[in-house]
Amino acid sequence: MDEEKIIICRCEDLTLKDIREAISQGCTTLEEIKRVTRCGMGPCQGRTCLPLVAAELSRATGRGIEEILPCTVRPPLMPLKMGTIAGAEDG
Amino acid sequence: MVKGAEVVIIGAGIIGSSIAYYLAKEGLKDVVILEREYPCWGATGRCGAGIRQQWGTEMNCRLAKGSVEIFKGLSDELGYDIEFEQGGYLVLATSQAQLQLYKRNVALQNRLGIPSRIVTPQEAKEIVPILKTDGLPGAAYCPTDGHANPFKTNLAYLRAAERLGVKLYKFTPVVGIEVKDGMVQGVITTAGRIETSKVVNAAGGYSAEVGKLAGLEIPTHSERHQIMVTEPLDGLFDPMVISFTSGLYCQQVPPGSILMGMGDPDEPPSHNLSASWQFLQRMAQEVLRILPVLKEVRVVRQWAGLYNKTPDAQPIIGEAEKVKGFYMAIGFSGHGFMIAPMTSYILARLITGGEPPISVERLSLERFERGELVIEPSVVG
Protein backbone atom coordinates (compact mmCIF):
# COMPACT_ATOMS: atom_id res chain seq x y z
CA MET A 1 0.00 0.00 0.00
CA ASP A 2 1.03 3.57 -0.68
CA GLU A 3 2.33 5.08 2.56
CA GLU A 4 1.16 8.51 1.38
CA LYS A 5 -2.42 7.23 1.31
CA ILE A 6 -2.44 5.61 4.74
CA ILE A 7 -3.85 8.09 7.25
CA ILE A 8 -2.42 7.65 10.74
CA CYS A 9 -3.70 10.78 12.51
CA ARG A 10 -7.14 11.93 11.35
CA CYS A 11 -7.19 15.09 13.49
CA GLU A 12 -3.95 16.47 12.08
CA ASP A 13 -4.17 14.77 8.66
CA LEU A 14 -0.91 12.84 8.94
CA THR A 15 0.04 9.89 6.78
CA LEU A 16 2.31 6.92 7.41
CA LYS A 17 4.88 8.74 5.25
CA ASP A 18 4.87 11.72 7.64
CA ILE A 19 5.47 9.42 10.61
CA ARG A 20 8.25 7.51 8.83
CA GLU A 21 9.92 10.82 7.94
CA ALA A 22 9.91 11.90 11.57
CA ILE A 23 11.50 8.59 12.57
CA SER A 24 14.13 8.90 9.83
CA GLN A 25 14.95 12.41 11.14
CA GLY A 26 16.04 10.91 14.44
CA CYS A 27 12.89 10.64 16.58
CA THR A 28 13.10 7.58 18.83
CA THR A 29 10.16 8.22 21.19
CA LEU A 30 6.44 8.91 20.82
CA GLU A 31 6.89 12.25 22.60
CA GLU A 32 9.39 13.39 19.97
CA ILE A 33 7.15 12.32 17.09
CA LYS A 34 4.24 14.16 18.72
CA ARG A 35 6.29 17.36 18.93
CA VAL A 36 7.61 17.15 15.37
CA THR A 37 4.38 16.18 13.59
CA ARG A 38 1.56 17.32 15.98
CA CYS A 39 0.38 13.67 15.91
CA GLY A 40 -1.91 13.25 18.91
CA MET A 41 -2.43 16.98 19.51
CA GLY A 42 -5.87 17.19 17.86
CA PRO A 43 -9.33 16.77 19.38
CA CYS A 44 -8.93 12.97 19.91
CA GLN A 45 -5.68 13.56 21.84
CA GLY A 46 -3.93 10.59 20.30
CA ARG A 47 -6.46 7.90 21.09
CA THR A 48 -6.59 6.70 17.49
CA CYS A 49 -3.15 7.50 16.18
CA LEU A 50 -0.61 6.97 18.93
CA PRO A 51 -1.02 3.15 19.16
CA LEU A 52 -0.45 3.03 15.38
CA VAL A 53 2.62 5.24 15.72
CA ALA A 54 3.92 3.06 18.55
CA ALA A 55 3.62 0.00 16.31
CA GLU A 56 5.47 1.79 13.52
CA LEU A 57 8.19 2.98 15.89
CA SER A 58 8.55 -0.56 17.20
CA ARG A 59 8.97 -1.90 13.65
CA ALA A 60 11.42 0.82 12.65
CA THR A 61 13.65 0.57 15.72
CA GLY A 62 13.40 -3.17 16.39
CA ARG A 63 12.27 -2.52 19.96
CA GLY A 64 9.37 -4.43 21.44
CA ILE A 65 6.06 -2.56 21.62
CA GLU A 66 6.27 -2.79 25.44
CA GLU A 67 9.47 -0.70 25.30
CA ILE A 68 7.76 2.20 23.52
CA LEU A 69 6.67 4.53 26.31
CA PRO A 70 3.24 6.20 25.97
CA CYS A 71 2.94 10.00 25.82
CA THR A 72 2.05 11.92 28.96
CA VAL A 73 -1.74 12.00 29.27
CA ARG A 74 -2.85 15.64 29.22
CA PRO A 75 -6.09 16.75 30.84
CA PRO A 76 -8.95 17.29 30.22
CA LEU A 77 -9.70 13.71 29.21
CA MET A 78 -12.39 14.91 26.82
CA PRO A 79 -12.86 18.32 25.18
CA LEU A 80 -14.66 20.71 27.55
CA LYS A 81 -16.32 24.03 26.74
CA MET A 82 -14.61 27.00 28.31
CA GLY A 83 -17.93 28.31 29.57
CA THR A 84 -18.47 25.05 31.44
CA ILE A 85 -14.99 25.15 32.95
CA ALA A 86 -15.43 28.76 34.04
CA GLY A 87 -18.80 27.89 35.59
CA ALA A 88 -20.31 30.67 33.51
CA GLU A 89 -22.46 28.80 30.99
CA ASP A 90 -25.92 30.30 30.56
CA GLY A 91 -24.79 33.38 32.50
CA MET B 1 30.77 9.02 23.08
CA VAL B 2 33.47 11.51 22.08
CA LYS B 3 36.45 11.92 24.46
CA GLY B 4 36.87 15.65 24.01
CA ALA B 5 35.20 18.76 22.59
CA GLU B 6 35.90 22.46 22.09
CA VAL B 7 32.58 23.36 23.67
CA VAL B 8 30.05 21.20 25.54
CA ILE B 9 26.52 22.60 25.72
CA ILE B 10 24.17 21.31 28.41
CA GLY B 11 20.58 21.38 27.16
CA ALA B 12 19.05 20.82 23.70
CA GLY B 13 16.23 23.35 23.96
CA ILE B 14 16.01 26.42 21.75
CA ILE B 15 18.88 28.07 23.64
CA GLY B 16 21.37 25.19 23.56
CA SER B 17 20.48 24.25 19.98
CA SER B 18 20.82 27.79 18.64
CA ILE B 19 24.11 28.39 20.48
CA ALA B 20 25.43 25.16 18.95
CA TYR B 21 24.34 26.32 15.50
CA TYR B 22 25.98 29.74 15.83
CA LEU B 23 29.21 28.24 17.22
CA ALA B 24 29.40 25.82 14.30
CA LYS B 25 28.61 28.65 11.90
CA GLU B 26 31.49 30.64 13.43
CA GLY B 27 33.73 27.73 12.45
CA LEU B 28 33.99 25.56 15.56
CA LYS B 29 34.38 21.90 14.62
CA ASP B 30 33.90 20.00 17.88
CA VAL B 31 30.72 21.13 19.58
CA VAL B 32 28.69 18.66 21.64
CA ILE B 33 25.17 19.02 23.05
CA LEU B 34 24.18 16.91 26.04
CA GLU B 35 20.46 16.51 26.69
CA ARG B 36 19.05 14.75 29.74
CA GLU B 37 15.81 13.85 27.93
CA TYR B 38 15.16 14.70 24.25
CA PRO B 39 15.09 17.97 22.28
CA CYS B 40 12.03 20.13 23.18
CA TRP B 41 11.39 18.18 26.40
CA GLY B 42 11.75 21.23 28.62
CA ALA B 43 10.55 24.82 28.52
CA THR B 44 10.91 25.27 24.73
CA GLY B 45 8.47 22.47 23.97
CA ARG B 46 6.05 23.80 26.56
CA CYS B 47 6.14 27.54 25.82
CA GLY B 48 3.64 29.89 24.20
CA ALA B 49 6.24 30.82 21.55
CA GLY B 50 5.11 34.42 21.23
CA ILE B 51 7.70 36.87 19.87
CA ARG B 52 7.38 40.37 21.30
CA GLN B 53 9.50 43.48 20.73
CA GLN B 54 7.51 45.75 23.05
CA TRP B 55 9.96 46.11 25.91
CA GLY B 56 10.75 48.92 28.33
CA THR B 57 14.56 48.93 28.27
CA GLU B 58 16.82 49.70 25.32
CA MET B 59 18.79 46.46 25.70
CA ASN B 60 15.67 44.26 25.62
CA CYS B 61 14.18 46.19 22.69
CA ARG B 62 17.40 45.67 20.74
CA LEU B 63 17.66 41.96 21.66
CA ALA B 64 14.02 41.43 20.65
CA LYS B 65 14.21 43.43 17.42
CA GLY B 66 17.46 41.71 16.46
CA SER B 67 15.79 38.36 17.11
CA VAL B 68 12.79 39.24 14.93
CA GLU B 69 15.17 40.16 12.10
CA ILE B 70 16.74 36.69 12.45
CA PHE B 71 13.36 34.89 12.83
CA LYS B 72 12.21 36.46 9.52
CA GLY B 73 14.90 34.68 7.53
CA LEU B 74 15.28 31.61 9.72
CA SER B 75 13.20 29.10 7.72
CA ASP B 76 15.37 29.82 4.67
CA GLU B 77 18.63 29.99 6.60
CA LEU B 78 18.04 26.67 8.38
CA GLY B 79 16.18 24.90 5.56
CA TYR B 80 13.20 24.02 7.77
CA ASP B 81 9.86 25.83 7.99
CA ILE B 82 9.53 27.26 11.52
CA GLU B 83 6.02 28.68 10.81
CA PHE B 84 7.03 32.24 11.74
CA GLU B 85 4.07 34.62 11.42
CA GLN B 86 3.96 38.33 12.23
CA GLY B 87 0.42 38.70 13.55
CA GLY B 88 1.42 41.38 16.05
CA TYR B 89 1.01 41.75 19.82
CA LEU B 90 -1.84 43.69 21.41
CA VAL B 91 -0.86 44.70 24.95
CA LEU B 92 -3.98 45.63 26.94
CA ALA B 93 -3.85 48.42 29.51
CA THR B 94 -6.00 48.11 32.61
CA SER B 95 -5.49 51.66 33.95
CA GLN B 96 -4.60 55.14 32.76
CA ALA B 97 -1.30 54.88 34.67
CA GLN B 98 -0.42 51.71 32.76
CA LEU B 99 -1.34 53.39 29.48
CA GLN B 100 1.03 56.25 30.35
CA LEU B 101 3.82 53.69 30.92
CA TYR B 102 3.02 52.14 27.51
CA LYS B 103 3.33 55.60 25.93
CA ARG B 104 6.84 55.97 27.33
CA ASN B 105 7.73 52.44 26.17
CA VAL B 106 6.34 53.09 22.68
CA ALA B 107 8.48 56.26 22.40
CA LEU B 108 11.57 54.21 23.29
CA GLN B 109 10.58 51.39 20.91
CA ASN B 110 9.94 53.81 18.03
CA ARG B 111 13.33 55.46 18.59
CA LEU B 112 14.91 51.99 18.19
CA GLY B 113 12.96 51.25 15.00
CA ILE B 114 10.18 49.10 16.47
CA PRO B 115 6.87 50.13 14.82
CA SER B 116 4.64 49.95 17.92
CA ARG B 117 1.86 52.43 18.65
CA ILE B 118 -0.84 53.25 21.18
CA VAL B 119 -4.33 52.28 20.01
CA THR B 120 -7.79 53.34 21.18
CA PRO B 121 -10.34 50.74 22.34
CA GLN B 122 -12.08 51.09 18.94
CA GLU B 123 -8.81 50.41 17.09
CA ALA B 124 -8.13 47.47 19.42
CA LYS B 125 -11.50 46.01 18.42
CA GLU B 126 -10.65 46.38 14.76
CA ILE B 127 -7.44 44.43 15.37
CA VAL B 128 -9.18 41.76 17.51
CA PRO B 129 -12.89 41.82 16.58
CA ILE B 130 -13.91 39.44 19.39
CA LEU B 131 -12.28 41.64 22.09
CA LYS B 132 -14.58 43.01 24.77
CA THR B 133 -13.47 46.62 25.16
CA ASP B 134 -15.77 47.78 28.00
CA GLY B 135 -13.64 49.69 30.49
CA LEU B 136 -10.49 49.30 28.38
CA PRO B 137 -8.46 52.55 28.54
CA GLY B 138 -6.43 51.59 25.47
CA ALA B 139 -3.64 49.29 24.39
CA ALA B 140 -0.24 49.15 22.74
CA TYR B 141 0.14 47.33 19.45
CA CYS B 142 3.10 46.27 17.36
CA PRO B 143 2.24 44.67 13.99
CA THR B 144 5.68 43.09 13.48
CA ASP B 145 5.61 41.03 16.69
CA GLY B 146 4.69 37.42 16.09
CA HIS B 147 4.81 33.73 16.76
CA ALA B 148 6.68 30.63 15.58
CA ASN B 149 6.31 26.90 16.10
CA PRO B 150 8.60 26.23 19.09
CA PHE B 151 9.21 22.56 18.28
CA LYS B 152 10.10 23.29 14.69
CA THR B 153 12.29 26.27 15.56
CA ASN B 154 14.17 24.16 18.12
CA LEU B 155 14.62 21.28 15.67
CA ALA B 156 15.48 23.58 12.77
CA TYR B 157 18.43 24.95 14.75
CA LEU B 158 19.40 21.49 15.94
CA ARG B 159 19.33 19.79 12.53
CA ALA B 160 21.27 22.70 10.97
CA ALA B 161 23.84 22.47 13.77
CA GLU B 162 24.17 18.71 13.22
CA ARG B 163 24.74 19.28 9.50
CA LEU B 164 27.64 21.57 10.48
CA GLY B 165 29.15 18.79 12.61
CA VAL B 166 27.60 19.34 16.05
CA LYS B 167 27.03 16.08 17.94
CA LEU B 168 23.84 15.60 19.99
CA TYR B 169 23.60 13.02 22.77
CA LYS B 170 19.99 12.48 23.88
CA PHE B 171 19.07 10.83 27.19
CA THR B 172 22.52 11.69 28.52
CA PRO B 173 22.42 13.52 31.88
CA VAL B 174 25.43 15.48 33.11
CA VAL B 175 26.47 14.29 36.57
CA GLY B 176 29.64 16.33 37.10
CA ILE B 177 31.65 19.31 35.87
CA GLU B 178 35.39 19.25 36.59
CA VAL B 179 36.88 22.58 37.63
CA LYS B 180 40.56 23.08 38.54
CA ASP B 181 42.18 26.38 39.53
CA GLY B 182 39.00 28.21 38.55
CA MET B 183 38.93 26.73 35.06
CA VAL B 184 36.65 24.16 33.42
CA GLN B 185 38.44 20.86 32.64
CA GLY B 186 35.73 18.44 31.64
CA VAL B 187 32.16 17.23 31.83
CA ILE B 188 31.09 13.89 33.26
CA THR B 189 27.97 12.22 31.94
CA THR B 190 26.26 8.91 32.62
CA ALA B 191 27.83 7.72 29.34
CA GLY B 192 31.39 8.88 30.01
CA ARG B 193 33.69 11.89 30.38
CA ILE B 194 34.30 14.63 27.81
CA GLU B 195 37.42 16.74 28.14
CA THR B 196 36.71 20.40 27.42
CA SER B 197 37.69 23.88 28.57
CA LYS B 198 34.31 25.42 27.74
CA VAL B 199 30.87 24.46 29.02
CA VAL B 200 27.59 26.24 28.29
CA ASN B 201 24.81 26.03 30.85
CA ALA B 202 21.66 26.09 28.73
CA ALA B 203 19.74 23.84 31.11
CA GLY B 204 16.61 26.00 31.45
CA GLY B 205 14.66 24.85 34.50
CA TYR B 206 17.72 23.06 35.88
CA SER B 207 20.22 25.92 35.53
CA ALA B 208 20.93 26.24 39.26
CA GLU B 209 21.54 22.47 39.55
CA VAL B 210 24.03 22.58 36.66
CA GLY B 211 25.70 25.60 38.29
CA LYS B 212 26.17 23.60 41.50
CA LEU B 213 28.03 20.90 39.55
CA ALA B 214 30.65 23.57 38.78
CA GLY B 215 30.61 24.88 42.36
CA LEU B 216 28.62 28.01 41.51
CA GLU B 217 25.64 29.40 43.38
CA ILE B 218 23.33 30.69 40.66
CA PRO B 219 20.31 32.68 41.95
CA THR B 220 17.75 31.14 39.59
CA HIS B 221 14.70 29.16 40.61
CA SER B 222 12.07 27.33 38.61
CA GLU B 223 8.35 27.87 38.73
CA ARG B 224 5.48 26.01 37.09
CA HIS B 225 3.52 27.91 34.43
CA GLN B 226 0.56 26.36 32.65
CA ILE B 227 -1.01 26.62 29.22
CA MET B 228 -4.19 25.30 27.67
CA VAL B 229 -5.24 25.00 24.06
CA THR B 230 -8.60 24.69 22.29
CA GLU B 231 -9.93 22.75 19.33
CA PRO B 232 -8.97 24.36 15.99
CA LEU B 233 -11.25 27.10 14.64
CA ASP B 234 -11.33 29.28 11.55
CA GLY B 235 -9.32 32.51 11.84
CA LEU B 236 -10.72 34.77 14.58
CA PHE B 237 -7.78 37.08 15.36
CA ASP B 238 -4.13 37.47 14.41
CA PRO B 239 -2.17 38.99 17.30
CA MET B 240 -1.12 37.68 20.66
CA VAL B 241 -3.32 39.44 23.23
CA ILE B 242 -1.60 40.00 26.58
CA SER B 243 -2.13 41.77 29.88
CA PHE B 244 0.72 42.65 32.22
CA THR B 245 -1.88 43.05 34.98
CA SER B 246 -3.29 39.51 34.96
CA GLY B 247 -0.28 37.92 33.25
CA LEU B 248 -2.61 36.48 30.60
CA TYR B 249 -1.54 35.79 27.02
CA CYS B 250 -3.73 34.34 24.31
CA GLN B 251 -3.28 33.72 20.60
CA GLN B 252 -4.74 31.71 17.76
CA VAL B 253 -1.94 29.53 16.38
CA PRO B 254 -1.70 27.03 13.50
CA PRO B 255 -3.80 24.96 12.80
CA GLY B 256 -6.38 27.36 14.33
CA SER B 257 -6.22 26.35 17.99
CA ILE B 258 -6.41 29.12 20.56
CA LEU B 259 -3.52 28.85 22.98
CA MET B 260 -3.53 30.66 26.31
CA GLY B 261 -1.50 30.85 29.49
CA MET B 262 -1.35 32.83 32.69
CA GLY B 263 0.96 32.93 35.70
CA ASP B 264 -0.15 32.39 39.28
CA PRO B 265 1.31 34.82 41.84
CA ASP B 266 1.03 32.10 44.52
CA GLU B 267 2.96 29.46 42.56
CA PRO B 268 5.87 28.24 44.74
CA PRO B 269 9.38 27.49 43.40
CA SER B 270 9.49 23.85 42.21
CA HIS B 271 10.09 21.54 39.27
CA ASN B 272 6.44 20.53 39.30
CA LEU B 273 5.16 19.76 35.79
CA SER B 274 1.69 18.50 36.67
CA ALA B 275 -1.37 20.20 35.18
CA SER B 276 -3.95 21.53 37.64
CA TRP B 277 -7.72 21.92 37.52
CA GLN B 278 -7.38 25.25 39.32
CA PHE B 279 -5.41 26.68 36.40
CA LEU B 280 -8.02 25.50 33.89
CA GLN B 281 -10.76 27.32 35.79
CA ARG B 282 -8.83 30.55 36.52
CA MET B 283 -7.63 30.71 32.92
CA ALA B 284 -11.11 30.16 31.47
CA GLN B 285 -12.63 32.78 33.76
CA GLU B 286 -9.95 35.35 32.97
CA VAL B 287 -9.97 34.87 29.20
CA LEU B 288 -13.79 34.97 29.01
CA ARG B 289 -13.66 38.42 30.63
CA ILE B 290 -11.91 39.80 27.54
CA LEU B 291 -12.90 37.29 24.81
CA PRO B 292 -16.38 36.18 25.95
CA VAL B 293 -17.40 34.44 22.69
CA LEU B 294 -14.84 31.73 23.45
CA LYS B 295 -17.24 30.26 26.04
CA GLU B 296 -18.57 27.88 23.37
CA VAL B 297 -15.07 26.71 22.41
CA ARG B 298 -13.70 23.44 23.76
CA VAL B 299 -10.39 23.01 25.54
CA VAL B 300 -8.61 19.88 24.30
CA ARG B 301 -5.36 19.92 26.25
CA GLN B 302 -3.44 21.59 29.04
CA TRP B 303 0.14 21.21 30.18
CA ALA B 304 2.82 22.79 32.35
CA GLY B 305 6.37 23.99 31.87
CA LEU B 306 9.00 25.76 33.93
CA TYR B 307 9.93 29.43 33.98
CA ASN B 308 13.53 29.69 35.12
CA LYS B 309 13.49 32.96 37.04
CA THR B 310 16.16 35.35 38.28
CA PRO B 311 15.70 38.03 40.97
CA ASP B 312 15.17 40.74 38.29
CA ALA B 313 13.35 38.48 35.76
CA GLN B 314 16.15 39.07 33.25
CA PRO B 315 18.44 36.34 31.91
CA ILE B 316 22.04 35.60 32.83
CA ILE B 317 24.23 35.74 29.71
CA GLY B 318 28.00 35.36 29.73
CA GLU B 319 30.97 33.70 31.42
CA ALA B 320 31.20 33.23 35.19
CA GLU B 321 33.97 35.35 36.75
CA LYS B 322 34.81 32.61 39.27
CA VAL B 323 34.91 29.69 36.82
CA LYS B 324 36.60 30.47 33.51
CA GLY B 325 35.09 28.58 30.63
CA PHE B 326 31.69 28.26 32.33
CA TYR B 327 29.21 30.14 30.14
CA MET B 328 25.54 30.70 30.90
CA ALA B 329 22.40 31.43 28.88
CA ILE B 330 19.80 30.86 31.58
CA GLY B 331 17.16 32.49 33.77
CA PHE B 332 15.10 33.82 30.86
CA SER B 333 12.14 34.15 33.23
CA GLY B 334 9.49 33.22 30.66
CA HIS B 335 10.75 35.12 27.61
CA GLY B 336 13.64 32.98 26.37
CA PHE B 337 12.11 31.76 23.12
CA MET B 338 11.48 35.24 21.74
CA ILE B 339 15.02 36.54 22.26
CA ALA B 340 16.82 33.23 21.67
CA PRO B 341 18.19 33.96 18.18
CA MET B 342 20.01 37.16 19.14
CA THR B 343 21.11 36.15 22.64
CA SER B 344 22.46 32.82 21.38
CA TYR B 345 24.33 34.55 18.58
CA ILE B 346 25.81 36.98 21.13
CA LEU B 347 26.89 34.16 23.45
CA ALA B 348 28.49 32.30 20.53
CA ARG B 349 30.43 35.47 19.70
CA LEU B 350 31.55 35.82 23.32
CA ILE B 351 32.78 32.19 23.30
CA THR B 352 34.71 32.57 20.05
CA GLY B 353 36.17 35.92 21.08
CA GLY B 354 34.28 37.97 18.50
CA GLU B 355 32.59 41.29 19.08
CA PRO B 356 28.90 40.83 20.02
CA PRO B 357 26.49 43.10 18.10
CA ILE B 358 24.71 44.15 21.33
CA SER B 359 26.39 44.49 24.74
CA VAL B 360 24.99 42.13 27.37
CA GLU B 361 27.49 43.03 30.10
CA ARG B 362 24.56 44.08 32.29
CA LEU B 363 23.28 40.49 32.20
CA SER B 364 26.29 39.04 34.04
CA LEU B 365 25.89 36.54 36.88
CA GLU B 366 27.81 38.91 39.15
CA ARG B 367 25.23 41.72 38.86
CA PHE B 368 23.25 40.14 41.70
CA GLU B 369 26.22 40.27 44.12
CA ARG B 370 26.87 43.86 43.11
CA GLY B 371 23.21 44.79 43.45
CA GLU B 372 23.04 46.07 39.87
CA LEU B 373 19.70 44.63 38.86
CA VAL B 374 18.16 45.33 35.45
CA ILE B 375 14.84 47.13 35.89
CA GLU B 376 12.45 46.07 33.11
CA PRO B 377 8.78 47.10 33.50
CA SER B 378 7.37 44.91 30.72
CA VAL B 379 7.61 41.33 32.01
CA VAL B 380 4.68 38.92 31.83
CA GLY B 381 4.61 37.13 35.21
Chai-1 contact restraints between the chains, C-beta under 6 A:
chainA,res_idxA,chainB,res_idxB,connection_type,confidence,min_distance_angstrom,max_distance_angstrom,comment,restraint_id
A,E32,B,Y38,contact,1.0,0.0,6.0,A-B,restraint_1
A,R35,B,C40,contact,1.0,0.0,6.0,A-B,restraint_2
A,R35,B,G45,contact,1.0,0.0,6.0,A-B,restraint_3
A,R35,B,F151,contact,1.0,0.0,6.0,A-B,restraint_4
A,P43,B,E231,contact,1.0,0.0,6.0,A-B,restraint_5
A,P43,B,V300,contact,1.0,0.0,6.0,A-B,restraint_6
A,R74,B,R301,contact,1.0,0.0,6.0,A-B,restraint_7
A,R74,B,W303,contact,1.0,0.0,6.0,A-B,restraint_8
A,P75,B,A275,contact,1.0,0.0,6.0,A-B,restraint_9
A,P75,B,Q302,contact,1.0,0.0,6.0,A-B,restraint_10
A,P79,B,R298,contact,1.0,0.0,6.0,A-B,restraint_11
A,P79,B,V300,contact,1.0,0.0,6.0,A-B,restraint_12
A,L80,B,V299,contact,1.0,0.0,6.0,A-B,restraint_13
A,K81,B,R298,contact,1.0,0.0,6.0,A-B,restraint_14
A,M82,B,A284,contact,1.0,0.0,6.0,A-B,restraint_15
A,M82,B,L294,contact,1.0,0.0,6.0,A-B,restraint_16
A,M82,B,K295,contact,1.0,0.0,6.0,A-B,restraint_17
A,M82,B,V297,contact,1.0,0.0,6.0,A-B,restraint_18
A,G83,B,K295,contact,1.0,0.0,6.0,A-B,restraint_19
A,I85,B,L280,contact,1.0,0.0,6.0,A-B,restraint_20
A,I85,B,Q281,contact,1.0,0.0,6.0,A-B,restraint_21
A,I85,B,A284,contact,1.0,0.0,6.0,A-B,restraint_22
A,A86,B,A284,contact,1.0,0.0,6.0,A-B,restraint_23
A,A86,B,Q285,contact,1.0,0.0,6.0,A-B,restraint_24
A,A86,B,L288,contact,1.0,0.0,6.0,A-B,restraint_25
